[in-house]
Amino acid sequence: MNILGVMLQEGGAETSPFFSLNAGVMIWTVIIFLGLLIVLGRYAWKPILGTLEAREKRIRDILEAAAQDRAEATKALEEHRRQLAEARQQAQQIMAEGRLGAEHIRQEMLETARRQQEELLARARDDIRREQEVAIGQLRREAVDLSLAAASRLVEKRLDSAEDRRLVQQYLARISPEQDGTGAGVR
């Protein structure tokens, strides 16, 4: 049985030792409590409070360091973003300069090709003009030779103008099949 059951069986006249007020016990309890407070106050409270304050300070320092680290990380992130933006801008600028350079080179190449084409055409025209002058000179020499040959024939035979024409045409017809590869007739 428990203590409460014993007290009830005895008739309840006596009160439980837990609920009774005893002056001697109370005085000793207060004296022990005050002694414990003095001992704890003198020897334990300061180290406990010092430890708690040190722990609180350490936690505060850790939080401040974390806040500082966070601020530095944010600053570093912003710096990284700024550098990335600058790098992108520089890359775009380099690409634009590259495009301009390529366009400039293309224009130079087109201009060079046009100049070379014009020079080639000018040389070809000069060659054609020279060949034409040579051919005209050759034709003139042949015409003179033919004229002289025809005149010498006419002088051998003094005929009328219709006879002269017929004689020159016969001579020219005879010279045409006798031409060599140079275009000059054989006399």
C-alpha positions in Angstrom: 0.0 0.0 0.0 1.1 3.5 -0.4 1.4 6.2 2.1 -1.9 7.9 1.3 -3.7 4.6 1.8 -2.1 4.2 5.3 -3.1 7.6 6.3 -6.7 7.0 5.3 -6.9 3.7 7.1 -5.7 5.3 10.3 -8.8 7.4 10.2 -7.4 10.5 8.7 -6.7 12.1 12.1 -3.1 12.5 11.4 -1.8 14.4 8.5 0.8 13.2 6.1 4.4 14.1 7.0 4.6 15.8 3.6 1.9 18.2 4.4 2.8 19.0 8.0 4.6 22.2 8.9 7.5 21.7 11.1 9.3 24.8 12.2 12.7 23.2 12.8 12.7 21.6 9.4 11.6 24.9 7.8 14.5 26.8 9.5 17.1 24.2 8.5 15.7 24.2 4.9 16.0 28.0 4.8 19.5 27.9 6.3 20.6 25.2 3.8 19.0 27.1 0.9 20.7 30.3 1.9 24.1 28.5 2.4 23.7 26.9 -1.0 22.9 30.3 -2.5 26.0 31.8 -0.9 28.3 28.9 -2.0 26.7 28.9 -5.5 26.9 32.7 -5.7 30.5 32.8 -4.6 31.9 29.7 -6.4 29.5 28.6 -9.2 27.4 31.6 -10.5 30.4 33.5 -11.8 32.0 30.6 -13.7 28.5 29.5 -14.9 27.7 33.1 -16.0 31.2 33.5 -17.5 30.7 30.3 -19.4 27.3 31.4 -20.6 28.6 34.8 -21.5 31.6 33.3 -23.3 29.2 30.9 -25.2 26.9 33.8 -26.0 29.9 35.9 -27.2 31.2 32.9 -29.3 27.7 32.4 -30.8 27.5 36.2 -31.5 31.0 36.1 -33.1 30.0 33.1 -35.2 26.8 34.9 -36.3 28.8 38.1 -37.1 31.4 36.1 -39.0 28.6 34.3 -40.9 27.0 37.7 -41.7 30.4 39.1 -42.8 31.0 35.9 -44.9 27.6 36.3 -46.4 28.3 40.0 -47.2 31.6 39.1 -48.7 30.0 36.3 -50.7 27.3 38.7 -51.9 30.0 41.2 -52.8 32.1 38.5 -54.6 29.0 37.4 -56.5 28.2 40.9 -57.6 31.9 41.3 -58.6 31.7 38.0 -60.5 28.5 39.2 -62.2 30.0 42.5 -63.1 33.1 40.8 -64.6 30.9 38.3 -66.5 28.9 41.2 -67.9 32.2 43.0 -68.9 33.5 39.8 -70.5 30.3 39.4 -72.5 30.5 43.0 -73.5 34.1 42.6 -74.6 33.3 39.4 -76.4 30.5 41.2 -78.3 32.9 44.1 -79.0 35.6 41.7 -80.3 33.0 40.0 -82.5 31.8 43.3 -83.9 35.4 44.3 -84.5 36.0 40.9 -86.2 33.0 41.4 -88.4 34.2 44.9 -89.3 37.7 43.6 -90.0 36.3 40.8 -92.1 34.1 43.2 -94.0 37.1 45.5 -94.5 39.2 42.6 -95.8 36.3 41.5 -98.1 36.1 45.0 -99.5 39.9 45.1 -100.0 39.8 41.7 -101.8 36.9 42.9 -104.0 38.8 46.1 -104.8 41.9 44.1 -105.6 40.0 41.7 -107.8 38.3 44.6 -109.6 41.7 46.3 -110.1 43.3 43.0 -111.4 40.3 42.5 -113.7 40.6 46.0 -115.0 44.3 45.6 -115.5 43.7 42.2 -117.3 41.1 43.8 -119.5 43.3 46.8 -120.3 46.2 44.4 -121.2 43.8 42.3 -123.3 42.6 45.4 -125.1 46.2 46.6 -125.6 47.1 43.1 -127.0 44.1 43.1 -129.2 44.8 46.7 -130.4 48.5 45.7 -131.1 47.4 42.6 -133.0 44.9 44.6 -134.9 47.6 47.2 -135.8 49.9 44.4 -136.8 47.2 42.8 -138.9 46.2 46.1 -140.5 49.9 46.7 -141.2 50.2 43.3 -142.8 47.0 43.9 -144.8 48.4 47.2 -146.0 51.7 45.6 -147.0 49.8 42.8 -148.8 47.5 45.4 -150.4 50.5 47.4 -151.6 52.2 44.2 -152.9 49.0 43.2 -154.6 48.6 46.7 -156.1 52.2 46.6 -157.3 51.8 43.2 -158.8 48.5 44.1 -160.4 50.1 47.4 -161.7 53.0 45.5 -163.1 50.7 43.2 -165.0 48.7 46.1 -166.3 51.8 47.7 -167.5 52.8 44.6 -169.4 49.5 44.5 -171.1 47.9 47.8 -171.7 44.3 47.0 -171.9 41.0 48.9 -171.3 39.6 49.4 -167.8 37.2 46.4 -168.1 40.1 44.2 -169.1 42.2 45.7 -166.3 39.5 44.8 -163.7 39.2 41.3 -165.1 43.0 40.8 -165.0 43.3 42.0 -161.4 40.4 39.7 -160.3 42.1 36.7 -162.0 45.3 37.5 -160.3 43.6 37.8 -156.9 41.8 34.5 -157.5 45.1 32.8 -158.4 46.8 34.2 -155.2 44.1 33.1 -152.8 44.8 29.3 -153.1 48.5 29.9 -153.0 48.5 31.6 -149.6 50.7 30.1 -146.9 49.7 29.9 -143.1 50.8 33.6 -142.5 48.1 35.1 -144.5 50.6 36.6 -147.0 50.1 35.6 -150.6 52.9 34.0 -152.7 54.2 36.1 -155.6 
